[in-house]
Structure formats: structure tokens, C-alpha cells
Amino acid sequence: MNQEDCKEDEFEIELKVKKSAIRSVEGGIARINSKYLKDCEEELRMVVVATEKKNKVLKLVDDRLAPDGTIVLREGDMDDLKLEEGDMVRITPYKKLGAEIKGSWKKLKSRFKKDKEKGDE
């Protein structure tokens, strides 16, 4: 897949990293608060988590305990991406998006934007 297909600003969601309390060596999972993934298409569950220098494909799962506006990553994934807790990452869809999936991704992004705007008030 050509990552440039999903690199446009309209598809990027910027999130603060929180270190997972799960000490498992298995990685590949990124958790966000359940409210963001409500009614989310299964095709959107694989995402590219990107920093300025590296990126990694992870499965996005919902977690009702994940703090709003954060992405919770396991230590191994944080090490791979050279991240510390509190760093910012961008997530984008892993697959090229069809027309109906683009709408679902934009809905997901708008949920984060609404929360961010509420926090700025």
C-alpha cells in the first residue's frame, strides 16, 4: 500500500502517548477510549502509528479505561518507535480508504476534535 494515500492532514489524528500497564512482551496493539471507536468500521481498526522518524502498524482496540485523547501503547511498541510517555504520535488508516470508509474515519477524527475543543474551553 502506498502510505501517501492516507497521509493527508484530513486523515491524521494526533494523540498523546500513555504507557500501558500491561507488561506483556507481545506488542502490536494500541488502545484508545471506547467512545471513539463506537460504531467504527472494522477496516479502521488497523492503523499506522507514526513519529517524525518511524512508523508501525498496530491494531486499534477500544478500552473504556484509556484516558480521553490518548493512545495507550505497550512498552515494546514504545521502544520500537523510540517514544516516551507524553510524546505525541499521529495515527492514520493502514489501508487506502474507499468513499464510505473515508466518512467513517472523518467521524472518528471529529470525536477527538470535539474532545480537544471541550478541553480548550
C-alpha positions as CSV (number, residue, x, y, z in Angstrom):
1,M,0.0,0.0,0.0
2,N,1.2,3.5,-0.7
3,Q,1.2,5.3,2.6
4,E,0.9,8.6,0.8
5,D,-2.8,7.7,0.1
6,C,-3.6,8.3,3.8
7,K,-1.0,11.0,4.7
8,E,-3.2,14.0,4.1
9,D,-4.0,16.1,7.1
10,E,-7.6,15.3,6.9
11,F,-6.8,11.7,7.9
12,E,-4.2,12.3,10.6
13,I,-5.2,12.2,14.3
14,E,-2.6,13.4,16.8
15,L,-2.6,11.7,20.2
16,K,-0.6,11.8,23.3
17,V,1.1,8.5,24.2
18,K,0.4,6.8,27.5
19,K,2.4,3.7,28.6
20,S,0.3,0.6,29.0
21,A,0.1,-1.0,32.5
22,I,0.1,-4.4,30.6
23,R,3.6,-5.8,30.9
24,S,3.2,-8.4,28.1
25,V,6.0,-8.6,25.7
26,E,3.5,-9.0,22.9
27,G,3.0,-5.8,21.0
28,G,1.0,-4.7,18.0
29,I,-1.9,-3.3,20.0
30,A,-2.9,0.4,20.5
31,R,-5.7,1.2,22.8
32,I,-8.0,4.2,22.8
33,N,-11.1,5.1,24.8
34,S,-14.1,3.1,23.7
35,K,-16.2,6.2,23.0
36,Y,-14.0,7.0,20.0
37,L,-14.5,3.6,18.3
38,K,-18.2,3.5,18.8
39,D,-19.8,2.2,15.6
40,C,-16.3,2.2,14.0
41,E,-15.8,0.2,10.8
42,E,-13.6,-2.9,11.3
43,E,-11.5,-1.7,8.4
44,L,-10.4,1.2,10.5
45,R,-9.0,-0.9,13.3
46,M,-5.6,-1.3,11.7
47,V,-3.6,2.0,11.9
48,V,-0.2,3.4,11.2
49,V,1.2,5.0,14.4
50,A,3.9,7.5,13.2
51,T,6.5,9.7,14.8
52,E,8.8,12.0,12.9
53,K,11.3,9.2,12.2
54,K,9.5,5.9,12.4
55,N,6.1,4.2,12.0
56,K,4.5,1.0,12.9
57,V,1.2,-0.8,12.0
58,L,-0.8,-1.6,15.1
59,K,-4.3,-2.9,15.8
60,L,-6.6,-0.3,17.4
61,V,-8.7,-1.7,20.2
62,D,-11.2,0.0,22.4
63,D,-10.7,0.3,26.2
64,R,-13.1,2.1,28.4
65,L,-10.3,2.9,30.9
66,A,-8.0,4.6,28.4
67,P,-7.8,8.3,29.1
68,D,-9.5,10.6,26.6
69,G,-7.3,11.9,23.8
70,T,-4.5,9.4,24.4
71,I,-3.3,6.3,22.7
72,V,-2.1,3.6,25.1
73,L,0.9,1.6,23.8
74,R,2.8,-1.3,25.3
75,E,6.4,-0.8,26.2
76,G,7.8,-2.8,23.3
77,D,5.9,-0.8,20.8
78,M,7.1,2.4,22.5
79,D,10.7,1.2,22.4
80,D,10.3,0.3,18.7
81,L,9.0,3.8,17.9
82,K,11.5,5.5,20.4
83,L,8.7,7.1,22.4
84,E,8.4,8.2,26.0
85,E,5.1,8.6,27.8
86,G,3.6,12.0,26.9
87,D,5.1,12.2,23.4
88,M,2.7,12.9,20.5
89,V,2.1,10.5,17.6
90,R,-0.1,10.6,14.5
91,I,-2.4,7.8,13.5
92,T,-3.7,7.2,10.0
93,P,-5.6,4.4,8.4
94,Y,-3.4,1.5,7.3
95,K,-5.4,0.8,4.2
96,K,-6.3,3.0,1.3
97,L,-9.8,4.2,2.1
98,G,-12.9,3.8,0.0
99,A,-15.5,6.5,-0.1
100,E,-17.7,5.2,2.7
101,I,-14.7,4.3,4.9
102,K,-13.4,7.9,4.5
103,G,-16.6,9.1,6.0
104,S,-16.2,6.8,9.0
105,W,-12.6,7.8,9.6
106,K,-13.6,11.5,9.5
107,K,-16.3,10.7,12.0
108,L,-13.7,9.1,14.3
109,K,-11.4,12.1,13.9
110,S,-14.2,14.5,14.7
111,R,-14.8,12.7,18.0
112,F,-11.2,13.5,19.0
113,K,-11.5,17.1,17.8
114,K,-14.7,17.7,19.8
115,D,-13.0,16.4,23.0
116,K,-9.9,18.6,22.3
117,E,-12.2,21.7,21.8
118,K,-14.0,20.9,25.1
119,G,-10.7,20.8,26.9
120,D,-9.6,24.2,25.5
121,E,-12.7,25.9,26.9
